[in-house]
């Protein structure tokens, strides 16, 4: 299934993590985990009801409290290991997580890598339903542009195919173009904003991705540029070479954070589920279980 989208073995823990985010963990659940070692899961927190699209202040407080708990436990574990002090049961279990694959040294700094991720099963399922309206047309657009058809899955991680989606950075529509990027790859002016047109913006996305691929020369890097920008990925290549796995694991830049490091793994996970939803989801129409 790899085709033009390689799946390096070292990315498999991240792909597996995002599969669970999309198909197992619900929006009523928040996963507390290591932000670099995505197979190190500390806890899955069940949020207090009622659960809606956004978290309430009380729900945010619950997540913060649990993150702080694990930060304290990890800091204590690191200190005990350095002082050669005896460990309690929970600390031994934590250590075992890092000893898998010989990663005990990564206990150092683990308290600073505690991260939370909310489940999106319901949102992904709804996106699968909406995507049926567009899949054939989107695939044709990419095929006619000489690009891999499976780029049609990209809106699963951008907007879940929500035409009205708007981000805090000003990105708009199914393909989540900012105004600056859109002005280069589609028509955006005082009268027309093609970001709001799923088909016109898909053509814009094809033009962008063709340009990014020509500059960056591989699909993992070109896709990641959709999140961090072409210049950002060119800087990474200039520093670390054309080795995408090395960039993911080693590139250090303020603009290349958790979302950017994981963007390609998210795409692989979304593509895998969308290709075979019956395997990963108790597949049903989104309308059979209305969202709040």
N, C-alpha and C positions, 0 to 999 in steps of 0.2 A: 504493500500500500504506500510505500514511501514515495516512489516516483521522483518528482523534482524537489520534494520536501524530505530531506534526510532526517533520520532519528538517531542521533548519536546516543550510545548506551548511557553516557553520563547524564543525559537529560531525562532519562526515563523516570527517575523519582519525581521530577517536576511535572512531567506529563501525567503521571499517575495521580499526583496531588490535584491537578486541575480537573481531571476526570471526576474526581470525587466532589470537588466544588460544584461542578455543573450537574452531576447526576445522582449524587448520594446525599450531600449535606443540604438541608433546606434553609430557607431564609430565617427560620427560627433558631438556627444554629450558627455559632461562631467558633472557628477553629483557632486555637492558640498553638503556634508552631515556631520553629526556627526559620528565619527568613532566607537562609542560604541552603540549609539542608531540609528540603521540603518533605522528606520522609520522617523527620523528627517531629512528632505531634505530641504536644504536652496534654492537651485537653480539648474536648468538644463541649462548648458551653451551650446549654439550652436557655434561650432568652425567656424572661418572664413575659407572659401575654399581657395585652394583645400585641401581635407582631404585624407591622405594616411595612411599606416599602422603605421608609426611613426609620432609624432607631430613635426611640424616645430618650430623653436625658437619663432616665432611670436605667434603661437598657445599656446605654453607653457607660454608665457608672459600673454596671456589673462587669462589662468587658474590661474596663480599666482596672478594676479590683483584681480580676483573675490574671491579667497580664502582669500586674505588679507582684502578685503572689509568686508567679513563676520566675520573674526576674530576681526576686529575693532568694528563692530556692537555688537558682543556678549560681548566683553570686556566692552563696554559702557553700555550695558544692565545690566551686573553683577554689575557694579559700581552704576548705578542708583537704582537698587533694594536694594543694601546695604545702600545707602544714603536716601532711600525713596523719590526719586525724581520722578516727573511725566514722563510717557513714551509716546513716539510718536506712531503713528499707526503701523509702522513696528516693533517696539519693542514689542508692545502688541501682534502682530501676532507671533513673535518669542517665547514670553513667553507662549502663548497658546500651541505651539508645545510641550513644556516641561511639561506643566500642565496636558496634557493627561496622564492618568494612574498615576497621582500623582508624577511626576518626576521633579517638579520645582526646587528641590535642586540640580539637575544636571546642572542647569545654571552655577553653580560654576565650573570653568575650561573648559567650553564649547569652549571658544576661542582657547584653546590648542588642541581641538579634531576635528578641521575642517579638513576634508579629501576630496580628489577628486577621483572619479572613472569613467573611460571612459566606455561607452557602447560597447558591443561586439556582437550585434545582427547578423551582417553579418558574423562574424567569427564563431559564434555558428552554424548558419545555414549551413555554408560550412562544419563544423565538422560533422553535422548530415548526410550530403550527403556522406562524406568519410567513416563514421562509418559503413555504410551498407556493405562495403567490408569485415569488420572484425567482426561484431557483433556475428555471429553464432560461429565462431572459438573461439573468446575470451570467450564466454559463456561456451563453451565446456571445455576450459582450466580450468576455475574456478570451474565448476561443477566436473570435474575429480579430482580436488584438494580438494574437499569437502568444497568449499567456496561459498558464495552467488553469483549467476550469475550476479547480477546487478553491481558487481564490474567492469564489462565490460564498464560501463559508465565513469569510472574515467578519461580516456584521454580527456573527454570534458573540464575538468578544468585544466588539465596539459598541453595539447598541441593543443586542438581542432583537434586531430587526424592528425596533421601535422608531417609526418615522418622525415622531415628535421629540426624540431624545435630544437633550442639550446637556453639555458638560460644563463644569465650573471653569474650564479653560476657553469656553466659547465655541466648542465644536458642536455641530448641528447635524441632525438627520441620521439616517440609517448608516451612512458611511463615515459620520463624525469628522467632517472637514472643518477646520478653523477657517475663518474668512481669508486670512493671508494665503493659506495653501489653496483654497478654492479659487481664488482670483487667478491663480496660475494654471489651473487644470480644468476649469469650467467657467460658466458665466455667472458672475455675482456683481450686481450693481444696485443702484437705487430702485430699479423696477423689477429685476429678476434675481432670484437666489436659487440656483439649481441644486444647492445642498438639500433643499426641501423636496426635491423630486427624486425618488429612489432610482429611477432608470437613468436620468441625466447624471446623477452623482455616481452611479456605478460606472458610467463611461469615464467620468473624472477620475475615479479610483483606478481604472485600468490604465489611463494615461500616466497617473502618478507612479503606479507600480512598475510599468514598463520603463519609465525614466529612472526609478530607483534601482531596478535590476541592472540596467545598462551602466550605472555608476558603480554599484557595489558588487556585482558579478556573482551573487548567489542568493537563493531565496530566503534562507534564514535571516541574513543580514538585511535584505531588502524589506522583508516583512517587519522586522524590528524597527526599521526606519519609519514605518507608519506611525509608531508610537513616539520615537525620540527624534526623528528627523534625519534626513540624508547626511547633513553635515556632521551630526553627532556620530553616526556610524562610520563615516569616513575618518573622523578623528580616532575612533577606536581601532580601525584597520591600520591607520598610519602608526599607531602605537604598538599594536600587538600582531599585525599581519592579518592575512585572510583566513583566520582560524576562528570560526564562530564560537566553538565551545570555549576556547581560551578567552574570548571576549566576554562571554557570559560569566565565567568564573573569576576573571582577573581584572577586567576593566573597571577603573575607579574614577568616576566623574560625577559631579553633583546632579547632572541631568539623567544619569543612567542608574536609576533606583530600582526598587522591587518590581514595579510594573514593566519597565523596559527589559530587565533581565529575564522576566518570565513571559514576555509577549509571544515569542515563538512557541514555547511549550504550551501556552494557552491555545494557540492556533492548532497545534497538533492534537491536543485533547478534544477541542471542539469539533474538529474535522472527523476524528475517530467516532465520536458519539453520533454526530449528524449522519455519518455514513451507515451506522448500524444502531439506531436508537433502541430497537427491541432488546439488544444485548445489555445496554447500560441503564435503561429506564423502564419502569413499569409503564410502557408507552400507552398514552391515551390522549384524547384531544384536550387541549387546554381548557375548553369550555366545559368539560365534564367536572371540573373542580374549580369553580371561580376563585380568582385571586381577590384578596381583601381590597 
